[in-house]
Amino acid sequence: LVHQGKVLYAGVSEWSATQILDAQSTARQLTLNPIAINQPAYNMLNRYIEKEVMPMCTREGLGIAVFSPVAEGVLTGKYKKGQELPKGSRAADPKVGHFVERYLTDENLDKVERLSLIASDNSVTMAQMALAWILHHKEISSVIIGASRPEQIEENAKAVDVVLDSNTINAIDEVLSK
C-alpha cells in the first residue's frame, strides 16, 4: 500500500513487541516498507508497554502514539470510590461502560484520589497531569486524546504547557507503584 501511494506509513495498534519485530523482519525479507508507528493504549493505570514495547520501539526507531491517556475518563478524577457513577459519564453509558469497568477498582480509585492531590499541588487538572506525565516519557511521539465535549479538548490541550519537575514525577511514581 505504501508503494502504491495509498498510505504514507504503515502502523499497528495493540501489537506485542514480538509481533512488531516479526512484522519488521518480514518487511525486510520482502523489501517492504517497515512499520513506522505503534498505537497502544497507555496511561498511569495501564503501563503494560513499558517493559517490552516501549524499549523495542525506541530501539527499532518506531514512533509511539498512545491512546486512552486518561483511562476512559478515570484519570480525570470524576469517579469516586463508593459513589454512584456520574450521570452522562462514559462509565454510566450501557453502550461503552464496559470499557471503563476494568479501571474502576478500589485500588485504582485510591490511586486517583492520591494523584488528584498531586495535581492540585501543581495547580493543574487530573487530566492535564495524566497527559503531561505521558508526554514526559521521551519514547512517546504523540498522545491521542478523546473527548465528548469541546471544553475537554481545550483542557487537555493545556497539558502541553505543563512541566512536571522531578519531585512531582517521583511523587506520581510512588503513588503508581503501590
C-alpha positions, 0 to 999 in steps of 0.5 A: 500500500505504501508503494502504491501511494495509498498510505504514507506509513504503515502502523499497528495498534495493540501489537506485542513487541514480538509481533512488531519485530516479526512484522519488521523482519518480514518487511525486510525479507520482502523489501517492504516498507517497515512499520513506522508507528505503534498505537497502544493504549497507555496511561498511569493505570495501564503501563503494560508497554513499558517493559517490552514495547516501549524499549523495542520501539525506541530501539527499532526507531518506531514512533509511539502514539498512545491512546486512552491517556486518561483511562476512559475518563478515570484519570480525570478524577470524576469517579469516586470510590463508593459513589454512584457513577456520574450521570452522562459519564462514559462509565454510566453509558450501557453502550461503552461502560464496559470499557471503563469497568476494568479501571474502576477498582478500589485500588485504582480509585485510591490511586486517583484520589492520591494523584488528584492531590498531586495535581492540585499541588501543581495547580493543574487538572487530573487530566492535564497531569495524566497527559503531561506525565505521558508526554514526559516519557521521551519514547512517546511521539504523540498522545491521542486524546478523546473527548465528548465535549469541546471544553475537554479538548481545550483542557487537555490541550493545556497539558502541553504547557505543563512541566512536571519537575522531578519531585512531582514525577517521583511523587506520581511514581510512588503513588503508581507503584503501590 
